[in-house]
Amino acid sequence: MVNLLVVILFFFFMEFVAWFSHKYVMHGFMWFWHESHHRPRKGTFELNDLFGFMFAIPSAWLIVLGAEAYDWRFFAGIGIALYGLAYFLVHDVFVHQRVKWLRVARSRYFKAMRRTHHLHHEVHSKEGAEAFGFLFVPKRYINKYGRD
C-alpha cells in the first residue's frame, strides 16, 4: 500500500514539476528548445521533444537505483514514468493529434483541457502565455471551455 502511495504521490508531484518547468524553464531560459512547439511543425519531431528525454532521466535513474532494493525510489520512478505516459497520451495524442487517436472530447474536463492548451498556443512568444498546467485544468477554464 505504501508503494502505491509513492507512485501516486510522484505522479501528482510531476504535475507541479511540469507546470513549473513549463512556465519558468520552457518559457524562460530554455525557450530556444520550446519555441519549436509554438510554431508550425516541420516534420515528425520538434526540438521541444527533447524535454521528454530530460524528464525520463530522473525516472529511469530512480527505477534503476531502487530496483535492487525494491524500495521507494523504484516506485517514485514508476510514478514519474506513468506521468510521462499520461503526458504523451494527453498532450501529444489527444491535444495536438500527433498520433490520430482520441480525437473526440465528450467530457467537459477534456474539452476544457484541449481548448485551454490551444489558448496557451495562441501566444507565439516567450512572454504573455497563460495556462501552463497539464492535467490539472483550473475551474475557470472548465467553466469557460468545457461546453460545446
C-alpha positions in Angstrom: 0.0 0.0 0.0 2.9 2.4 0.8 4.4 1.6 -2.6 1.2 2.5 -4.4 1.0 5.8 -2.4 4.6 6.6 -3.5 3.6 6.0 -7.2 0.6 8.3 -6.8 2.5 11.0 -4.9 5.2 11.2 -7.5 2.7 11.1 -10.4 0.8 14.1 -9.0 4.1 15.8 -7.9 5.1 15.7 -11.6 2.1 18.0 -12.4 3.7 20.7 -10.3 7.1 20.0 -11.9 5.5 20.1 -15.4 3.7 23.4 -14.6 6.8 25.0 -13.0 9.2 23.9 -15.8 6.8 24.9 -18.5 6.3 28.4 -17.0 9.8 29.2 -15.8 12.2 26.9 -17.8 10.5 26.3 -21.2 9.2 29.9 -21.3 12.4 31.1 -19.7 16.0 30.2 -20.4 15.1 27.1 -22.5 12.8 28.9 -24.9 15.2 28.1 -27.7 14.0 24.5 -27.4 10.4 25.1 -26.5 9.8 27.7 -29.2 9.5 24.9 -31.8 6.4 23.8 -30.0 4.7 27.2 -30.5 5.5 27.2 -34.3 4.1 25.1 -37.0 5.9 21.7 -37.0 8.1 20.8 -40.0 8.4 17.1 -39.9 7.5 14.5 -37.3 9.6 15.8 -34.4 10.4 19.2 -33.0 13.3 20.4 -30.7 10.8 20.6 -27.8 10.5 16.8 -27.9 13.9 16.7 -26.1 12.2 17.7 -22.9 10.6 14.3 -22.8 14.0 12.7 -22.6 15.1 15.2 -19.9 12.1 14.1 -17.8 12.8 10.5 -18.5 16.3 10.7 -17.0 15.2 11.0 -13.3 12.5 8.4 -13.8 15.0 5.8 -15.2 17.6 6.8 -12.6 15.2 6.2 -9.7 13.9 2.9 -11.2 17.5 1.6 -11.6 18.6 2.8 -8.1 15.5 1.3 -6.5 15.2 -1.9 -8.4 17.7 -4.0 -6.4 16.4 -3.0 -3.0 12.8 -2.6 -4.4 12.5 0.5 -2.3 10.7 3.8 -2.6 13.0 5.0 -5.4 11.7 2.3 -7.7 8.1 3.3 -7.1 8.9 7.0 -7.4 10.5 6.3 -10.8 7.4 4.4 -11.8 5.2 7.3 -10.8 7.3 9.7 -12.9 7.2 7.2 -15.9 3.4 6.9 -15.6 3.1 10.7 -15.7 5.3 10.7 -18.8 2.9 8.2 -20.4 -0.1 10.3 -19.4 1.7 13.3 -20.8 2.3 11.6 -24.2 -1.3 10.3 -24.4 -3.0 13.5 -23.4 -0.7 16.2 -24.8 0.8 14.7 -27.9 -2.0 12.3 -28.9 -5.2 13.9 -27.6 -4.5 17.6 -27.6 -2.1 18.0 -30.6 -3.2 14.9 -32.5 0.4 14.0 -33.4 -1.0 10.4 -33.5 -4.5 10.3 -34.8 -6.3 8.6 -31.9 -8.5 10.0 -29.2 -10.0 12.7 -31.5 -13.3 13.3 -29.7 -13.7 15.0 -26.4 -17.1 14.4 -24.8 -16.5 15.3 -21.2 -16.3 18.9 -20.0 -12.9 18.3 -18.4 -11.3 17.0 -21.6 -12.9 19.7 -23.8 -11.6 22.3 -21.4 -8.2 20.7 -21.3 -7.8 20.7 -25.1 -9.2 24.2 -25.6 -7.1 25.6 -22.7 -3.9 24.2 -24.2 -4.8 25.7 -27.5 -5.3 29.0 -25.7 -1.8 28.7 -24.5 -0.6 28.2 -28.0 -2.3 31.3 -29.3 0.8 33.2 -28.0 3.8 32.5 -30.2 6.4 34.3 -28.0 8.2 33.6 -24.8 6.1 36.1 -22.8 2.3 36.5 -22.5 1.1 32.9 -22.5 -1.3 31.6 -19.9 -2.4 28.1 -18.7 0.9 26.3 -18.1 -0.5 23.3 -16.5 -1.1 19.9 -18.0 -3.5 17.5 -16.2 -5.0 20.0 -13.7 -7.4 22.3 -15.5 -8.5 25.3 -13.3 -12.2 25.6 -12.8 -12.4 28.9 -14.6 -11.3 27.2 -17.8 -13.6 24.2 -17.3 -16.5 26.7 -16.9 -15.4 28.7 -19.9 -14.3 26.0 -22.4 -15.9 22.8 -21.1 -19.1 23.1 -23.1 -19.9 22.9 -26.8 
